[in-house]
Amino acid sequence: MALRDHFPWTQSPLIINAPMGGHAGPDLAVAVTRAGGLGQIGAVFDMAELANHLSKVESALPRHNDLLPVGVGLLPFIVKMDEALPAIEKYRPAVVWLFAAKELEDYAKCAERIRKVTPGSQIWVQVGSVAAALTIAEQCKPDAMCVQGIDAGGHGFEKGAGIVSLLPEVSDALAAAGHGSIALLASGGITEGRGAAAAFALGAQGVVMGTRFLSAPETQLHPVYRKAILAAKDGGQNTIRAKLFDELRGPNIWPLPYDGRSIVTESFTEHAGGAGIEEIRRLHAEAGKAKDGGYGLDGKGRTAMWAGTGVGLVKREQPAAEIVEEVRRQVIEVLERTRSRL
Amino acid sequence: MALRDHFPWTQSPLIINAPMGGHAGPDLAVAVTRAGGLGQIGAVFDMAELANHLSKVESALPRHNDLLPVGVGLLPFIVKMDEALPAIEKYRPAVVWLFAAKELEDYAKCAERIRKVTPGSQIWVQVGSVAAALTIAEQCKPDAMCVQGIDAGGHGFEKGAGIVSLLPEVSDALAAAGHGSIALLASGGITEGRGAAAAFALGAQGVVMGTRFLSAPETQLHPVYRKAILAAKDGGQNTIRAKLFDELRGPNIWPLPYDGRSIVTESFTEHAGGAGIEEIRRLHAEAGKAKDGGYGLDGKGRTAMWAGTGVGLVKREQPAAEIVEEVRRQVIEVLERTRSRL
């Protein structure tokens, strides 16, 4: 059974929005799902807000196989499962996406509790290495894993590889270990048809985009942050992975293997130039009170602006549905054009 | 005119070996070209050796359009052009591949001198950012650029992106600036058919592989280094980019933007753990005198073992011709299979 068969409202190729905490809410998820993709909502700390978001989805979209046709992203190292489970049980999202656990075995513990309250929902786990994929496959047996490459924006793995090598190696290693039935998705650096076509050629059954959806008005985003996304060029040069972005509001709470990719900001540049963290934090807190939220363009701004290396390919504001339909069409066009020119 | 039309002996899709200095010699170049790819030789300091290598190619392969059907890789920041040009003029390789200049404008200076002595040869430049691609296109007008992603093994750009986002952004930026006629190749993390198919989907007219060809007996490589390549897994975790690898034999001579990706060695681990560079160098020099050349498996060894993140997909020794033919076949299979399953 192909992954997409579990999501009867979706169209091929499968396009998914990353469950970006604080940014991917019900408006984005509903728009992506309505366009034949899999929409996702990102939850961080606030489970009352998650319930509220899912209630909005429920009023907007019909259920499929008794499940709400969206995914919910949870961060196992943050989430209190006792608080999250009531909303998950009540709304039964089609997917629960897990990313960032303190220990790899925590994914299995989370998954067990989720399966108990909503056995029909799929469990997806995002991974960044072959070793983690093997361990998680063994312990947690997720329905799918999202293989996140080093190009991804926002939180990811400090140490990793691009999807060009990571996805095929994970795929082969899982198959060799008897876990070939776990579907693979790809994320990290994919913002349009060529990257998405590449991901499918690498073996993905769906592609997950975050940065591209920051251009959608349905995504909750400060307007200056959105402007910075549309203005940024040369993504490998003007974004950077660093733990600093998790230090700006106080001590980093993320587990050791994680960091985040942001557009290069003054906070980063000044810290790299030797400014102490206390001073960086003070300036960050002050800047955050301004009307621009501390966001800025052209290397300015102090607030983190999560973005992947594909940000230079994101050039205009565009409704989420249009993004989903455009990328879906481009994937087929790219594959056919590539085959025929070779 | 498609890039491949300049190389009438090649078959589509175009497969190229990276001109790995000290490793890619005439045996590899001849085998790759004979198999319908573009074989390349890497030169570093020794131009008498380059002439000797090209003379061997000349005895093995017929000329095409009066050019030797191989490429020659030169490092502009190292090479003395007065020493290199006589060999280039005498043998007229089909391609001169330039990588790593002190200043971007040096590419144009090199190219001018090369074009004077062999106007029929193509000039290719390897780049790692959109900004560099635009400047080099403007100043040097190369026939092709190889877009090198961050996954590449050996020397590359300390700061960059994977090909999934870098190649499309370079492609769009060049087209917008009126340089759309410059062909693009892809390197970095490509070791087999899926990665190569992805690169073509991203817009490449040819793929360049280094790490994969380390498995070929035609590549000059210490047997322990080759064993380490075949044994390495989880390429994003067990290789690392670092300037340290250029510090092992003395002060780093590479220009600032460059570093190199190697399998993780004891030199790296101990230096990261706090050991001073003088002690690391002493142990490195000592280890290099042993029969194993200071190479080792499973995190052992002190000599750099350049490898890309795709190393985990390279599992057995294989003749270069077989690699070229296999990847060429796989690219078509992958594209057709991907299109038909979507």
Interface residues (C-beta under 8 A of the other chain):
Chain A: A2 S12 P13 G128 S129 V130 A131 G149 I150 D151 K159 G160 A161 G162 I163 V164 S165 L166 L167 P168 E169 D172 A173 G188 G189 I190 T191 E192 R194 G195 A197 A198 A199 F200 A201 L202 G203 K233 D234 G235 G236 Q237 I240 G308 T309 G310 G312 L313 V331 I332 V334 L335 E336 T338 R339 R341 L342
Chain B: A2 S12 P13 G128 S129 V130 A131 G149 I150 D151 K159 G160 A161 G162 I163 V164 S165 L166 L167 P168 E169 D172 A173 G188 G189 I190 T191 E192 R194 G195 A197 A198 A199 F200 A201 L202 G203 K233 D234 G235 G236 Q237 I240 G308 T309 G310 G312 L313 V331 I332 V334 L335 E336 T338 R339 R341 L342
